[in-house]
Amino acid sequence: MTELTALPQWQHLQELASTIDQQHMRDWFAEDEDRAARMQVESCGLYLDFSKNRVTDEVMQTLFSLAEAQGLSDKRQKMFAGEAINTTENRAVLHTALRNVSDTPVLVDGKDVMPEVKATLQKMESFTEAVHSGAHTGYTGKPIKHVVSIGIGGSFLGPKIMTEALKPFRHSAVKVHFVANVDGCHIHDVLSELDHTETLIVMSSKSFTTQETLQNTQSAKAWFLAQGGAQEDVAKHFVAVSSNVTAAVSFGIAKDNIFPMWDWVGGRYSLWSAIGLPIALALGFANFKQLLEGAHDMDRHFATAPSERNLPVILAMLGVWYRNFFGAQSHVLLPYYHYLRGLPAYVQQLDMESNGKSVTQSGENVAYPTGPIIWGSEGTNGQHSFHQLIHQGQGIIPADFILPLNVPNQDDTHHAMLASNCFGQSQALMQGKTFEECFADLADKGLEEDERERLARHKTMPGNKPSNTILFDSLTPHTLGALIAMYEHKVFVQGVVWQLNSFDQWGVELGKVLGDRVLAGIHGDQDDADFDASTQQLIARFKHANAPE
Ligand SMILES: O=P(O)(O)OC[C@H]1O[C@](O)(CO)[C@@H](O)[C@@H]1O
């Protein structure tokens, strides 16, 4: 395959970028009254206005052509077809099969995986209904009122953030709590509020080897027993989701209480699998199903829409444009909806664990920037904090503004203000305010000319800062499914362009191994000489502070 940077499309984009760097979006809007109408797309309940980007039609066409030159159509087809595109782990990548609500079979190594997927969904549905109806009780016969979901990374962020985002859809029978960190404060705080006879623990770990999740589950079990539960009562209160059924059984989870998943589901793509059980318990299975259906709609859109109308492809290629041709180091997500406040953290794992890589599929060092830093928080809070840097700081930070047009349980006053802030911010980022405008504004302040000039320089807003605006009618499970799947496919497209394997995460392994060794060092089971001088010093301080009196 031709080196990415040697492709004619890449070279052409470089030329276009140097011209566009001299132009201002403000002028484009003034000169081209069709711009906004042309640069908008709507599908799966999501509306995208991408007109406030530093792109022309020619740039967009060249970006789409670059994606094709990198094999987008072929690789997308391979992903949906269950080919082993995760080449370092020799695995298929089939989160799309988990939400395949059609009757189409999906083959992995010649075997249709859909019967297993459907059987697991059925098991989730029956269990959720049994908990909600009170058919599944705790060991004293009391109904389950609290669910504690224990898991980390993809076994935590998806369930937690989807449950939070869909708060208006919550089922009244149970309240779901989440524990991820091995920091004991978290599990202690959650469990200390609960009655063990009414509590169900859902332990979620694809690998069943993750230190944090194993330890938190052990602590939860110790709590359950200390509160008066007996070993034979554990089965009524502990279930697990894992692809490692053998390890789950030897840990002590009853076989019937294990919800399976498969190695072709990546952790950060797993909320659609049984990892979504806490979502179903929190919202009811029908709402979980709607989430899957929304994602499936986005899958169909991604697979079939031409690039010009394809939401994930457009977003991905705009990201490539800024990352590779304008030096953008990060991308900010700005959900203007309190319940969607967790979205930046969700997309952060999705994007940064997928494309935070410097070696191509074939093992060569990349010669261009890859995955950006993803960050952000809910509007309007960010406006009174970090937006300053987006407006007047150096470089560009492309932004996604995300807003539901309708919200539940609110009067219109708040929502109109929220929307006006959202639209006002993207407008300010785009148009800015010139030195001359700022200077004129200071005319009647009674200032000396040089003071007016000095202040106007500080007040000048460069503008020309890019953003997308994503709107939807209201945040239903269906819309949320489509929104999350859109970001998943955006990450996929960027991985294709950058020639990365977006589905492994070797970068997290060394820290785990060394962390285990340090733990052995703390317990005195590992020789000090095995650590560098700094680490020895830190361990010594920790041991000293925790030494028995
Ligand atoms: O579900 P598991 O196997 O416990 O893994 C949890 C998380 O840990 C990671 O492997 C990274 O450490 C993530 O990719 C994953 O989502």
Ligand as a Chemical Component Dictionary entry (heavy atoms), coordinates in Angstrom:
data_LIG
# 
_chem_comp.id                   LIG 
_chem_comp.type                 NON-POLYMER 
_chem_comp.pdbx_formal_charge   0 
_chem_comp.three_letter_code    LIG 
# 
loop_
_chem_comp_atom.comp_id 
_chem_comp_atom.atom_id 
_chem_comp_atom.alt_atom_id 
_chem_comp_atom.type_symbol 
_chem_comp_atom.charge 
_chem_comp_atom.model_Cartn_x 
_chem_comp_atom.model_Cartn_y 
_chem_comp_atom.model_Cartn_z 
_chem_comp_atom.pdbx_ordinal 
LIG O1 O1 O 0 -13.649 -6.307 30.961 1  
LIG P1 P1 P 0 -12.263 -6.464 31.436 2  
LIG O2 O2 O 0 -11.588 -7.662 30.824 3  
LIG O3 O3 O 0 -12.224 -6.523 32.939 4  
LIG O4 O4 O 0 -11.418 -5.241 30.966 5  
LIG C1 C1 C 0 -11.716 -3.938 31.380 6  
LIG C2 C2 C 0 -10.999 -2.907 30.553 7  
LIG O5 O5 O 0 -9.613  -3.078 30.656 8  
LIG C3 C3 C 0 -8.983  -2.802 29.411 9  
LIG O6 O6 O 0 -8.550  -4.000 28.882 10 
LIG C4 C4 C 0 -7.831  -1.865 29.544 11 
LIG O7 O7 O 0 -7.095  -2.090 30.697 12 
LIG C5 C5 C 0 -10.092 -2.195 28.560 13 
LIG O8 O8 O 0 -9.877  -2.324 27.210 14 
LIG C6 C6 C 0 -11.274 -2.922 29.075 15 
LIG O9 O9 O 0 -12.461 -2.281 28.707 16 
# 
loop_
_chem_comp_bond.comp_id 
_chem_comp_bond.atom_id_1 
_chem_comp_bond.atom_id_2 
_chem_comp_bond.value_order 
_chem_comp_bond.pdbx_ordinal 
LIG O1 P1 DOUB 1  
LIG P1 O2 SING 2  
LIG P1 O3 SING 3  
LIG P1 O4 SING 4  
LIG O4 C1 SING 5  
LIG C1 C2 SING 6  
LIG C2 O5 SING 7  
LIG C2 C6 SING 8  
LIG O5 C3 SING 9  
LIG C3 O6 SING 10 
LIG C3 C4 SING 11 
LIG C3 C5 SING 12 
LIG C4 O7 SING 13 
LIG C5 O8 SING 14 
LIG C5 C6 SING 15 
LIG C6 O9 SING 16 
# 
